[in-house]
Structure formats: structure tokens, C-alpha cells
Amino acid sequence: MKITYQKLIAEIKGRFGFELELAKDVVDYMFDYIAKNVNDEKHVYIKNFGHFYARRRRTQKAFDFKTNTTIDLEFIRNLRFKPAAKIKKDFNNE
């Protein structure tokens, strides 16, 4: 089953009795907050859910066959998610 943006908003609306616009604002703010902080290279930890962080990969060397020279490739940032122990346990005990 896929969890879509609309399903997430409907779940929050039904569970907490929020209006549709308020539920959308809550979901949008949560994702914007996570994205902004991870982009600023801060770690975002949500208790019993997991840990979002950006990781820089080191500069790598590549070889250009046309010119017979080595090239330094710039670093790359990757978004990482490490699930909390509770999520891992629940996932593995299904």
C-alpha cells in the first residue's frame, strides 16, 4: 500500500479532527522543517521514528580517457535516514 500526500492529510484530519487546510499546513510545515534543517547540514531526530541527516562523500578522482588525465570530481551530498530501534523492531517482527 502506498501512503500518498492526500492519504496522510486525510489520516491527520480524521484522527485529530483538524480542518483540511490545517492538516495540509501541518504536513507541509513538517516536511519543510525537515528539508530545511537537513539542507543546512543539521541532524533531525524524531523520537521513535528515526534520524535524517545529510552526508558528504569525499572528493573522488576519475580518469578522462580522451585527454589521458585525472579529474577531481566534487563532493556529493546524500540524504540519509536511519530508522529508530523501535521502528526496526516493529518492522522485523511483522
All heavy atoms as an XYZ file, in Angstrom:
805
protein
N       0.842     -1.185      0.000
C       0.000      0.000      0.000
C       0.883      1.243      0.000
O       1.849      1.318      0.738
C      -0.890     -0.009      1.240
C      -1.782      1.185      1.337
S      -2.912      1.033      2.707
C      -2.473      2.469      3.619
N       0.536      2.194     -0.848
C       1.269      3.444     -0.916
C       0.624      4.476     -0.010
O      -0.590      4.590      0.040
C       1.232      3.999     -2.336
C       2.459      3.745     -3.131
C       2.526      4.672     -4.306
C       1.934      4.037     -5.527
N       2.175      4.801     -6.734
N       1.455      5.218      0.716
C       0.966      6.342      1.503
C       1.223      7.597      0.684
O       2.375      7.963      0.458
C       1.694      6.446      2.863
C       1.542      5.160      3.649
C       1.194      7.639      3.647
C       0.154      4.868      4.130
N       0.167      8.225      0.218
C       0.316      9.440     -0.575
C       0.117     10.662      0.318
O      -0.307     10.556      1.471
C      -0.707      9.483     -1.717
O      -2.020      9.514     -1.154
C      -0.555      8.279     -2.639
N       0.429     11.798     -0.257
C       0.250     13.075      0.447
C      -1.213     13.238      0.877
O      -1.499     13.605      2.022
C       0.683     14.196     -0.504
C       0.518     15.594      0.004
C       1.376     16.106      0.971
C      -0.465     16.426     -0.505
C       1.244     17.395      1.421
C      -0.605     17.716     -0.059
C       0.252     18.202      0.898
O       0.125     19.484      1.347
N      -2.146     12.938     -0.023
C      -3.569     13.089      0.294
C      -4.014     12.120      1.392
O      -4.804     12.477      2.258
C      -4.422     12.865     -0.964
C      -4.456     14.041     -1.907
C      -3.208     14.171     -2.750
O      -2.474     13.196     -2.935
N      -2.942     15.365     -3.241
N      -3.495     10.880      1.357
C      -3.859      9.912      2.392
C      -3.330     10.337      3.761
O      -4.001     10.166      4.769
C      -3.336      8.519      2.048
C      -4.087      7.846      0.938
C      -3.517      6.467      0.672
C      -4.189      5.815     -0.509
N      -3.609      4.496     -0.804
N      -2.122     10.889      3.778
C      -1.540     11.361      5.028
C      -2.365     12.504      5.604
O      -2.660     12.538      6.806
C      -0.095     11.793      4.803
C       0.703     12.228      6.013
C       0.797     11.097      7.032
C       2.091     12.664      5.597
N      -2.769     13.438      4.766
C      -3.587     14.564      5.218
C      -4.943     14.074      5.703
O      -5.436     14.515      6.750
C      -3.745     15.604      4.087
C      -2.408     16.301      3.868
C      -4.819     16.614      4.412
C      -2.378     17.193      2.675
N      -5.557     13.149      4.981
C      -6.856     12.608      5.395
C      -6.745     11.889      6.736
O      -7.648     11.997      7.586
C      -7.393     11.667      4.320
N      -5.662     11.162      6.960
C      -5.454     10.456      8.231
C      -5.327     11.443      9.388
O      -5.927     11.252     10.448
C      -4.208      9.581      8.136
C      -3.892      8.803      9.383
C      -4.884      7.687      9.679
O      -5.532      7.199      8.744
O      -4.999      7.322     10.866
N      -4.553     12.501      9.196
C      -4.388     13.509     10.256
C      -5.707     14.228     10.510
O      -6.090     14.471     11.660
C      -3.267     14.503      9.879
C      -1.920     13.792      9.949
C      -3.278     15.722     10.790
C      -0.756     14.598      9.444
N      -6.413     14.548      9.442
C      -7.708     15.226      9.572
C      -8.699     14.362     10.351
O      -9.370     14.826     11.268
C      -8.259     15.527      8.179
C      -9.584     16.228      8.186
C     -10.077     16.457      6.767
C     -11.419     17.104      6.834
N     -12.419     16.437      6.062
N      -8.776     13.086     10.009
C      -9.715     12.194     10.679
C      -9.327     11.880     12.114
O     -10.181     11.811     12.996
N      -8.051     11.704     12.350
C      -7.597     11.304     13.693
C      -7.706     12.430     14.709
O      -8.089     12.214     15.851
C      -6.152     10.826     13.602
C      -5.513     10.587     14.933
C      -5.031      9.227     15.057
N      -4.518      9.027     16.395
C      -3.716      8.081     16.726
N      -3.341      7.227     15.814
N      -3.293      7.944     17.946
N      -7.346     13.651     14.290
C      -7.324     14.763     15.234
C      -8.475     15.738     15.048
O      -8.607     16.688     15.816
C      -5.989     15.513     15.128
C      -4.810     14.656     15.475
C      -3.959     14.194     14.490
C      -4.574     14.277     16.792
C      -2.885     13.390     14.804
C      -3.503     13.475     17.116
C      -2.657     13.019     16.120
N      -9.298     15.549     14.030
C     -10.444     16.422     13.811
C     -10.066     17.799     13.278
O     -10.813     18.753     13.459
N      -8.914     17.894     12.623
C      -8.486     19.166     12.050
C      -9.277     19.452     10.778
O      -9.775     18.546     10.132
C      -7.005     19.136     11.677
C      -6.059     19.076     12.833
C      -4.751     18.680     12.640
C      -6.439     19.414     14.117
C      -3.847     18.626     13.676
C      -5.548     19.360     15.170
C      -4.247     18.961     14.954
N      -9.342     20.733     10.435
C      -9.884     21.086      9.134
C      -8.859     20.714      8.080
O      -7.679     20.559      8.362
C     -10.188     22.577      9.076
C     -11.293     23.004     10.014
C     -11.547     24.502      9.942
O     -11.021     25.162      9.022
O     -12.262     25.000     10.807
N      -9.321     20.609      6.823
C      -8.454     20.166      5.747
C      -7.247     21.088      5.569
O      -6.118     20.627      5.440
C      -9.240     20.081      4.437
C      -8.468     19.573      3.226
C      -8.047     18.129      3.444
C      -9.307     19.697      1.977
N      -7.472     22.379      5.592
C      -6.371     23.333      5.400
C      -5.354     23.255      6.535
O      -4.156     23.357      6.307
C      -6.916     24.760      5.274
C      -7.631     25.022      3.965
C      -6.753     24.770      2.757
O      -5.581     25.212      2.753
O      -7.229     24.129      1.812
N      -5.823     23.076      7.756
C      -4.913     22.965      8.892
C      -4.079     21.691      8.798
O      -2.874     21.707      9.055
C      -5.685     22.998     10.210
C      -4.840     22.902     11.481
C      -3.851     24.064     11.546
C      -5.726     22.884     12.700
N      -4.704     20.593      8.392
C      -3.968     19.339      8.237
C      -2.906     19.483      7.144
O      -1.773     19.023      7.302
C      -4.927     18.198      7.898
N      -3.232     20.159      6.036
C      -2.255     20.395      4.972
C      -1.097     21.242      5.478
O       0.064     20.968      5.175
C      -2.909     21.106      3.784
C      -3.685     20.219      2.880
C      -4.193     21.015      1.696
C      -5.022     20.150      0.781
N      -5.523     20.903     -0.371
N      -1.413     22.273      6.235
C      -0.367     23.147      6.774
C       0.574     22.386      7.703
O       1.789     22.598      7.682
C      -0.980     24.342      7.512
C      -1.628     25.342      6.578
O      -1.348     25.290      5.366
O      -2.418     26.177      7.068
N       0.017     21.507      8.528
C       0.835     20.718      9.459
C       1.796     19.812      8.690
O       2.991     19.760      8.988
C      -0.058     19.891     10.411
C       0.749     18.857     11.169
C      -0.792     20.799     11.382
N       1.283     19.092      7.697
C       2.115     18.171      6.916
C       3.182     18.950      6.135
O       4.358     18.575      6.133
C       1.244     17.312      5.972
C       2.108     16.515      5.011
C       0.348     16.391      6.771
N       2.770     20.041      5.496
C       3.724     20.848      4.726
C       4.810     21.414      5.622
O       5.986     21.402      5.262
C       3.014     21.993      4.001
C       2.195     21.514      2.827
O       2.456     20.394      2.340
O       1.297     22.266      2.396
N       4.436     21.922      6.784
C       5.418     22.502      7.693
C       6.408     21.441      8.183
O       7.604     21.696      8.256
C       4.742     23.172      8.886
C       5.741     23.783      9.833
C       6.375     24.976      9.529
C       6.102     23.140     11.011
C       7.314     25.528     10.367
C       7.047     23.672     11.860
C       7.645     24.871     11.538
O       8.587     25.407     12.371
N       5.895     20.258      8.496
C       6.769     19.200      8.989
C       7.822     18.827      7.943
O       9.011     18.755      8.251
C       5.950     17.966      9.363
C       6.792     16.837      9.920
S       5.875     15.342     10.251
C       5.504     14.795      8.607
N       7.395     18.615      6.707
C       8.344     18.234      5.662
C       9.291     19.386      5.327
O      10.475     19.165      5.070
C       7.626     17.737      4.417
C       7.028     16.363      4.595
C       5.693     16.130      4.331
C       7.799     15.298      5.025
C       5.139     14.871      4.495
C       7.266     14.034      5.191
C       5.927     13.830      4.925
N       8.780     20.611      5.304
C       9.649     21.777      5.045
C      10.689     21.933      6.139
O      11.852     22.246      5.870
C       8.826     23.058      4.929
C       8.026     23.136      3.645
O       8.338     22.365      2.702
O       7.091     23.959      3.582
N      10.295     21.705      7.380
C      11.211     21.828      8.509
C      12.335     20.795      8.413
O      13.507     21.108      8.594
C      10.445     21.661      9.820
C      11.303     21.797     11.044
C      11.662     23.043     11.528
C      11.771     20.675     11.725
C      12.459     23.181     12.644
C      12.570     20.791     12.838
C      12.904     22.049     13.296
O      13.704     22.179     14.407
N      11.965     19.563      8.105
C      12.975     18.506      7.959
C      13.914     18.835      6.809
O      15.137     18.771      6.953
C      12.301     17.130      7.755
C      11.590     16.683      9.030
C      13.321     16.080      7.330
C      10.718     15.465      8.859
N      13.361     19.226      5.655
C      14.188     19.516      4.484
C      15.111     20.707      4.733
O      16.292     20.666      4.359
C      13.293     19.794      3.275
N      14.609     21.754      5.366
C      15.424     22.945      5.616
C      16.583     22.625      6.542
O      17.725     23.026      6.295
C      14.568     24.050      6.220
C      15.330     25.350      6.471
C      14.433     26.411      7.063
C      14.220     26.200      8.482
N      14.770     26.821      9.538
N      16.334     21.900      7.599
C      17.384     21.595      8.561
C      18.396     20.602      8.015
O      19.591     20.727      8.277
C      16.791     21.088      9.873
C      16.241     22.216     10.690
O      16.978     23.088     11.123
N      14.935     22.241     10.871
N      17.960     19.635      7.251
C      18.902     18.688      6.648
C      19.744     19.409      5.599
O      20.943     19.160      5.479
C      18.156     17.474      6.050
C      19.076     16.634      5.198
C      17.567     16.626      7.161
N      19.126     20.328      4.860
C      19.869     21.090      3.861
C      20.924     21.985      4.513
O      21.968     22.240      3.927
C      18.914     21.933      3.022
C      19.552     22.444      1.762
O      20.435     21.801      1.214
N      19.122     23.584      1.315
N      20.658     22.457      5.722
C      21.629     23.258      6.472
C      22.631     22.380      7.212
O      23.346     22.856      8.088
C      20.916     24.165      7.486
C      20.103     25.241      6.814
O      20.360     25.536      5.642
O      19.199     25.791      7.478
N      22.643     21.089      6.881
C      23.537     20.092      7.470
C      23.337     19.916      8.971
O      24.271     19.690      9.721
C      24.988     20.388      7.125
C      25.223     20.315      5.631
C      26.676     20.312      5.259
O      27.531     20.129      6.137
O      26.948     20.471      4.066
N      22.101     20.017      9.399
C      21.744     19.708     10.779
C      21.118     18.316     10.791
O      20.570     17.844      9.798
C      20.749     20.728     11.324
C      21.310     22.118     11.409
C      20.279     23.074     11.922
C      20.831     24.481     11.946
N      19.795     25.459     12.252
N      21.178     17.670     11.918
C      20.571     16.355     12.078
C      19.168     16.547     12.636
O      18.958     17.326     13.549
C      21.388     15.499     13.041
C      22.739     15.144     12.498
N      23.121     13.850     12.303
C      23.783     15.900     12.092
C      24.341     13.822     11.808
N      24.766     15.068     11.675
N      18.216     15.814     12.077
C      16.832     15.869     12.552
C      16.501     14.502     13.121
O      16.516     13.498     12.401
C      15.859     16.229     11.409
C      14.433     16.217     11.912
C      16.209     17.577     10.818
N      16.221     14.460     14.427
C      15.877     13.202     15.090
C      14.439     13.281     15.557
O      14.055     14.212     16.266
C      16.796     12.943     16.282
C      16.412     11.692     17.030
C      16.684     10.440     16.499
C      15.744     11.751     18.233
C      16.309      9.290     17.156
C      15.369     10.610     18.906
C      15.650      9.377     18.357
O      15.262      8.239     19.009
N      13.625     12.327     15.148
C      12.239     12.235     15.579
C      12.142     10.984     16.444
O      12.392      9.874     15.976
C      11.282     12.153     14.381
C      11.449     13.411     13.511
C       9.846     12.011     14.856
C      10.707     13.362     12.204
N      11.789     11.194     17.700
C      11.770     10.110     18.676
C      10.873      8.970     18.183
O       9.779      9.184     17.682
C      11.267     10.631     20.018
C      11.317      9.617     21.115
C      10.898     10.215     22.435
C      10.941      9.171     23.517
N      10.540      9.700     24.800
N      11.348      7.759     18.349
C      10.663      6.522     17.962
C      10.384      6.425     16.462
O       9.589      5.603     16.043
C       9.349      6.341     18.734
C       9.586      6.100     20.194
O      10.598      5.549     20.593
N       8.657      6.549     21.025
N      11.002      7.276     15.661
C      10.834      7.182     14.210
C      12.177      7.037     13.522
O      12.418      6.053     12.842
C      10.082      8.395     13.670
C       9.804      8.278     12.201
C       8.881      7.374     11.720
C      10.488      9.063     11.294
C       8.640      7.250     10.358
C      10.259      8.948      9.931
C       9.331      8.045      9.461
N      13.047      8.039     13.694
C      14.338      7.915     13.051
C      15.107      9.215     12.989
O      14.728     10.220     13.579
N      16.168      9.168     12.220
C      17.169     10.230     12.184
C      17.447     10.569     10.723
O      17.856      9.708      9.949
C      18.406      9.672     12.888
C      19.518     10.608     13.047
N      20.795     10.182     13.233
C      19.584     11.943     13.049
C      21.595     11.211     13.349
N      20.872     12.289     13.231
N      17.214     11.834     10.330
C      17.516     12.316      8.986
C      18.791     13.136      9.050
O      18.952     13.975      9.936
C      16.396     13.224      8.457
C      15.090     12.530      8.247
C      14.132     12.509      9.248
C      14.797     11.916      7.046
C      12.916     11.889      9.061
C      13.585     11.291      6.846
C      12.641     11.280      7.856
N      19.682     12.935      8.082
C      20.892     13.742      8.037
C      21.476     13.710      6.633
O      21.182     12.817      5.843
C      21.926     13.265      9.056
C      22.387     11.848      8.896
C      23.573     11.547      8.250
C      21.643     10.796      9.408
C      24.007     10.245      8.117
C      22.065      9.488      9.267
C      23.241      9.226      8.619
O      23.658      7.931      8.470
N      22.278     14.735      6.331
C      22.972     14.792      5.048
C      24.410     14.366      5.276
O      25.025     14.714      6.282
C      22.926     16.203      4.477
N      24.941     13.624      4.342
C      26.309     13.140      4.469
C      27.073     13.531      3.212
O      26.582     13.349      2.100
C      26.299     11.631      4.633
C      27.654     11.052      4.852
C      27.536      9.593      5.193
N      28.866      9.044      5.329
C      29.140      7.772      5.272
N      28.174      6.905      5.091
N      30.363      7.356      5.400
N      28.247     14.066      3.419
C      29.094     14.438      2.283
C      30.008     13.278      1.931
O      30.657     12.711      2.790
C      29.969     15.628      2.639
C      29.253     16.908      2.666
C      30.241     18.014      2.938
N      29.550     19.276      2.885
C      30.108     20.385      2.471
N      31.371     20.410      2.127
N      29.411     21.490      2.433
N      30.025     12.970      0.659
C      31.005     11.989      0.183
C      32.246     12.752     -0.217
O      32.184     13.864     -0.706
C      30.442     11.222     -1.004
C      29.341     10.276     -0.566
C      28.729      9.523     -1.705
N      29.718      8.925     -2.587
C      29.411      8.432     -3.777
N      28.185      8.475     -4.217
N      30.352      7.896     -4.535
N      33.366     12.146     -0.024
C      34.627     12.825     -0.290
C      34.814     13.075     -1.787
O      34.149     12.476     -2.622
C      35.786     12.010      0.253
C      35.933     10.662     -0.380
C      37.077      9.864      0.243
N      37.009      8.482     -0.144
C      37.442      8.001     -1.303
N      37.964      8.799     -2.178
N      37.333      6.720     -1.576
N      35.738     13.964     -2.089
C      36.098     14.230     -3.470
C      36.701     12.961     -4.078
O      37.514     12.291     -3.446
C      37.119     15.378     -3.543
O      36.556     16.513     -2.901
C      37.454     15.720     -4.967
N      36.290     12.641     -5.281
C      36.758     11.421     -5.924
C      37.578     11.750     -7.168
O      37.406     12.802     -7.776
C      35.574     10.545     -6.312
C      34.788     10.064     -5.121
C      33.613      9.211     -5.537
O      33.195      9.221     -6.689
N      33.074      8.459     -4.593
N      38.420     10.850     -7.535
C      39.230     11.012     -8.739
C      38.648     10.129     -9.842
O      38.202      9.013     -9.595
C      40.671     10.634     -8.466
C      41.363     11.556     -7.497
C      42.848     11.328     -7.508
C      43.520     12.230     -6.505
N      43.731     13.566     -6.996
N      38.660     10.681    -11.053
C      38.200      9.934    -12.220
C      39.245     10.092    -13.311
O      40.075     11.006    -13.264
C      36.850     10.469    -12.686
N      39.205      9.234    -14.283
C      40.180      9.292    -15.375
C      39.458      9.644    -16.662
O      38.462      9.032    -17.032
C      40.885      7.941    -15.520
C      42.021      7.975    -16.492
C      43.222      8.562    -16.151
C      41.878      7.437    -17.760
C      44.274      8.603    -17.049
C      42.911      7.472    -18.663
C      44.128      8.059    -18.305
N      39.944     10.670    -17.358
C      39.392     11.090    -18.641
C      40.218     10.417    -19.740
O      41.384     10.748    -19.942
C      39.456     12.612    -18.762
C      38.778     13.107    -20.024
O      38.273     12.267    -20.794
O      38.730     14.336    -20.219
N      39.614      9.486    -20.451
C      40.328      8.724    -21.473
C      40.655      9.557    -22.709
O      41.600      9.261    -23.418
C      39.517      7.485    -21.871
C      39.485      6.444    -20.802
C      38.384      6.299    -19.986
C      40.573      5.611    -20.609
C      38.354      5.336    -19.001
C      40.557      4.642    -19.621
C      39.441      4.510    -18.808
N      39.877     10.582    -22.980
C      40.139     11.407    -24.169
C      41.421     12.218    -24.012
O      42.177     12.390    -24.958
C      38.969     12.353    -24.416
C      37.740     11.662    -24.932
C      36.647     12.653    -25.232
C      35.420     11.932    -25.754
N      34.332     12.859    -26.029
N      41.657     12.730    -22.800
C      42.830     13.585    -22.581
C      43.932     12.889    -21.794
O      44.983     13.482    -21.563
C      42.419     14.863    -21.832
O      41.874     14.503    -20.564
C      41.422     15.667    -22.628
N      43.704     11.668    -21.358
C      44.665     10.915    -20.542
C      45.063     11.668    -19.266
O      46.235     11.718    -18.902
C      45.919     10.554    -21.338
C      45.743      9.272    -22.109
O      44.816      8.515    -21.857
N      46.626      9.030    -23.047
N      44.085     12.260    -18.611
C      44.348     12.979    -17.357
C      43.374     12.523    -16.292
O      42.330     11.938    -16.586
C      44.194     14.506    -17.541
O      42.857     14.781    -17.990
C      45.185     15.046    -18.546
N      43.719     12.799    -15.053
C      42.793     12.520    -13.953
C      42.022     13.792    -13.642
O      42.541     14.902    -13.754
C      43.537     12.040    -12.695
O      44.497     13.006    -12.343
C      44.192     10.704    -12.927
N      40.797     13.589    -13.239
C      39.895     14.692    -12.923
C      39.430     14.525    -11.485
O      39.116     13.408    -11.053
C      38.665     14.671    -13.849
C      39.081     14.727    -15.308
C      37.717     15.805    -13.522
C      37.942     14.464    -16.264
N      39.377     15.626    -10.738
C      38.812     15.593     -9.390
C      37.323     15.908     -9.472
O      36.929     16.980     -9.934
C      39.500     16.616     -8.484
C      40.910     16.205     -8.132
O      41.159     14.989     -8.104
O      41.751     17.085     -7.893
N      36.498     14.960     -9.060
C      35.054     15.172     -9.016
C      34.701     15.795     -7.677
O      35.209     15.382     -6.639
C      34.314     13.851     -9.193
C      34.583     13.102    -10.493
C      33.850     11.783    -10.480
C      34.154     13.943    -11.676
N      33.809     16.773     -7.706
C      33.433     17.457     -6.480
C      32.697     16.502     -5.543
O      32.177     15.472     -5.961
C      32.549     18.653     -6.789
C      33.254     19.740     -7.564
C      32.345     20.924     -7.810
O      31.378     21.106     -7.057
O      32.622     21.656     -8.753
N      32.629     16.908     -4.268
C      31.935     16.089     -3.285
C      30.449     16.022     -3.615
O      29.907     16.888     -4.300
C      32.152     16.640     -1.875
C      31.467     17.953     -1.628
C      30.165     17.995     -1.181
C      32.124     19.147     -1.840
C      29.522     19.185     -0.955
C      31.502     20.355     -1.620
C      30.202     20.373     -1.174
N      29.825     15.010     -3.117
C      28.392     14.805     -3.314
C      27.738     14.714     -1.940
O      28.278     14.097     -1.028
C      28.141     13.497     -4.087
C      28.795     13.558     -5.457
C      26.658     13.220     -4.220
C      28.765     12.238     -6.190
N      26.574     15.341     -1.806
C      25.821     15.211     -0.558
C      24.693     14.212     -0.765
O      23.983     14.264     -1.750
C      25.226     16.556     -0.131
C      26.252     17.502      0.347
C      25.719     18.799      0.854
N      24.319     19.031      0.609
C      23.577     19.859      1.320
N      24.093     20.526      2.305
N      22.319     20.038      1.037
N      24.544     13.304      0.178
C      23.480     12.306      0.138
C      22.584     12.495      1.347
O      23.065     12.757      2.451
C      24.050     10.894      0.180
C      24.777     10.529     -1.072
O      25.020     11.365     -1.915
N      25.135      9.278     -1.194
N      21.291     12.321      1.142
C      20.339     12.354      2.246
C      20.266     10.956      2.834
O      20.101      9.973      2.107
C      18.965     12.798      1.764
C      17.864     12.822      2.805
C      18.202     13.834      3.905
C      16.540     13.165      2.168
N      20.395     10.866      4.122
C      20.368      9.574      4.815
C      19.225      9.542      5.818
O      18.843     10.570      6.381
C      21.671      9.337      5.578
C      22.902      9.368      4.743
C      22.982      8.139      3.901
N      24.225      8.148      3.158
C      24.800      7.084      2.713
N      24.283      5.913      2.939
N      25.910      7.170      2.018
N      18.704      8.354      6.047
C      17.696      8.132      7.079
C      18.093      6.881      7.834
O      18.337      5.832      7.241
C      16.301      7.958      6.482
C      15.277      7.556      7.502
C      14.831      8.465      8.442
C      14.787      6.273      7.535
C      13.894      8.092      9.388
C      13.848      5.887      8.475
C      13.409      6.806      9.401
N      18.173      7.005      9.138
C      18.470      5.853      9.986
C      17.248      5.619     10.876
O      16.926      6.445     11.724
C      19.703      6.131     10.842
C      20.101      4.966     11.695
C      21.354      5.275     12.481
C      21.711      4.094     13.356
N      22.845      4.399     14.221
N      16.548      4.523     10.682
C      15.356      4.282     11.486
C      15.696      4.022     12.951
O      16.756      3.497     13.278
C      14.724      3.049     10.848
C      15.799      2.412     10.065
C      16.794      3.462      9.722
N      14.777      4.405     13.810
C      14.949      4.180     15.241
C      14.838      2.684     15.549
O      14.288      1.905     14.765
C      13.896      4.959     16.022
N      15.352      2.311     16.695
C      15.346      0.898     17.087
C      13.928      0.340     17.154
O      13.682     -0.803     16.776
C      16.051      0.728     18.429
N      12.977      1.144     17.621
C      11.589      0.693     17.729
C      11.011      0.381     16.349
O      10.328     -0.621     16.169
C      10.738      1.751     18.420
C       9.316      1.329     18.599
C       8.484      2.366     19.295
C       7.083      1.822     19.423
N       6.104      2.800     19.725
N      11.292      1.240     15.369
C      10.804      1.003     14.011
C      11.431     -0.280     13.437
O      10.747     -1.090     12.814
C      11.138      2.204     13.093
C      10.390      3.454     13.537
C      10.873      1.905     11.632
C       8.925      3.438     13.231
N      12.728     -0.450     13.638
C      13.398     -1.670     13.162
C      12.788     -2.915     13.786
O      12.519     -3.908     13.107
C      14.877     -1.626     13.490
C      15.699     -0.742     12.620
C      17.163     -0.877     13.016
C      18.053      0.057     12.309
N      19.442     -0.048     12.750
N      12.554     -2.833     15.086
C      11.994     -3.992     15.803
C      10.591     -4.315     15.300
O      10.269     -5.459     15.027
C      11.969     -3.690     17.307
C      11.420     -4.792     18.147
C      11.395     -4.389     19.599
C      10.552     -5.363     20.385
N      10.272     -4.874     21.730
N       9.737     -3.286     15.172
C       8.373     -3.499     14.686
C       8.373     -4.033     13.255
O       7.574     -4.884     12.893
C       7.567     -2.206     14.752
C       7.282     -1.772     16.181
O       7.476     -2.599     17.117
O       6.881     -0.611     16.380
N       9.275     -3.522     12.414
C       9.351     -3.939     11.025
C       9.773     -5.398     10.908
O       9.230     -6.148     10.117
C      10.334     -3.037     10.271
C      10.477     -3.377      8.826
C       9.490     -3.022      7.919
C      11.595     -4.047      8.361
C       9.610     -3.330      6.582
C      11.717     -4.363      7.026
C      10.721     -4.007      6.131
N      10.734     -5.811     11.714
C      11.256     -7.174     11.629
C      10.377     -8.208     12.313
O      10.534     -9.404     12.068
C      12.670     -7.234     12.191
C      13.657     -6.542     11.294
O      13.526     -6.570     10.075
N      14.634     -5.881     11.872
N       9.455     -7.774     13.168
C       8.583     -8.717     13.885
C       7.207     -8.847     13.265
O       6.326     -9.409     13.874
C       8.440     -8.293     15.348
C       9.698     -8.543     16.125
O      10.496     -9.403     15.769
N       9.898     -7.792     17.178
N       7.016     -8.359     12.050
C       5.686     -8.449     11.423
C       5.287     -9.868     11.168
O       5.890    -10.730     10.757
C       5.649     -7.666     10.113
C       5.438     -6.217     10.324
C       5.133     -5.510      9.015
O       5.633     -5.930      7.973
O       4.387     -4.547      9.076
